[in-house]
């Protein structure tokens, strides 16, 4: 398996949120990439994943009918 960068992890998480797939919980591996608990720059993988996922999910909810209700259901 190949190591992943924080930017790649964020992008994968954003796309997962945008499609309403996966979950807010950061996986240990994704699409053949190994996800460390912490990156060299000190960023925690779960924080990178959660931020990207929630931003993708927010975009999904904004673009759908009843988007505010959708986002309220997930926010928190």
C-alpha positions as CSV (number, residue, x, y, z in Angstrom):
1,X,0.0,0.0,0.0
2,X,1.1,3.5,-0.7
3,X,1.3,6.4,1.8
4,X,-1.1,9.2,1.4
5,X,-0.6,13.0,1.8
6,X,-3.0,15.2,3.9
7,X,-4.1,16.9,0.7
8,X,-5.0,13.5,-0.9
9,X,-6.9,12.4,2.2
10,X,-8.8,15.6,2.3
11,X,-9.8,15.3,-1.4
12,X,-10.9,11.6,-0.9
13,X,-12.9,12.6,2.1
14,X,-14.5,15.6,0.3
15,X,-15.5,13.4,-2.6
16,X,-16.9,10.7,-0.2
17,X,-19.0,13.4,1.6
18,X,-20.1,14.9,-1.7
19,X,-21.5,11.5,-2.7
20,X,-22.9,10.7,0.7
21,X,-20.7,7.6,1.0
22,X,-18.4,6.3,3.7
23,X,-18.7,8.0,7.1
24,X,-17.2,10.8,9.1
25,X,-14.9,8.2,10.7
26,X,-11.4,8.2,9.1
27,X,-10.6,4.7,7.7
28,X,-7.2,3.1,8.2
29,X,-6.8,2.6,4.5
30,X,-8.6,4.0,1.5
31,X,-8.3,3.1,-2.2
32,X,-5.0,1.3,-1.7
33,X,-3.5,4.1,0.4
34,X,-2.3,3.6,4.0
35,X,-3.6,6.4,6.3
36,X,-1.4,7.2,9.3
37,X,-2.8,8.4,12.5
38,X,-0.7,11.5,12.2
39,X,1.1,13.2,9.3
40,X,4.7,14.5,9.4
41,X,3.4,18.1,9.7
42,X,1.5,17.1,12.9
43,X,-2.0,17.0,11.3
44,X,-4.2,14.3,12.7
45,X,-5.7,12.1,9.9
46,X,-9.1,11.9,11.6
47,X,-9.2,15.7,11.6
48,X,-8.3,16.0,7.9
49,X,-10.8,13.3,7.0
50,X,-13.6,14.9,9.1
51,X,-13.1,18.4,7.7
52,X,-13.1,17.2,4.0
53,X,-16.0,14.8,4.6
54,X,-18.2,17.5,6.3
55,X,-17.4,20.1,3.6
56,X,-18.3,17.6,0.9
57,X,-21.5,16.7,2.7
58,X,-22.4,20.3,3.2
59,X,-22.0,20.9,-0.5
60,X,-24.2,17.9,-1.2
61,X,-26.9,19.2,1.2
62,X,-26.7,22.7,-0.3
63,X,-27.3,21.3,-3.8
64,X,-30.3,19.1,-2.9
65,X,-33.9,19.9,-2.1
66,X,-34.3,20.4,1.6
67,X,-30.6,21.1,1.9
68,X,-30.8,23.0,5.2
69,X,-32.7,20.1,6.8
70,X,-30.2,17.6,5.4
71,X,-27.3,19.6,6.8
72,X,-29.0,20.0,10.2
73,X,-29.4,16.2,10.4
74,X,-25.7,15.7,9.9
75,X,-24.3,18.8,11.7
76,X,-23.1,18.0,15.2
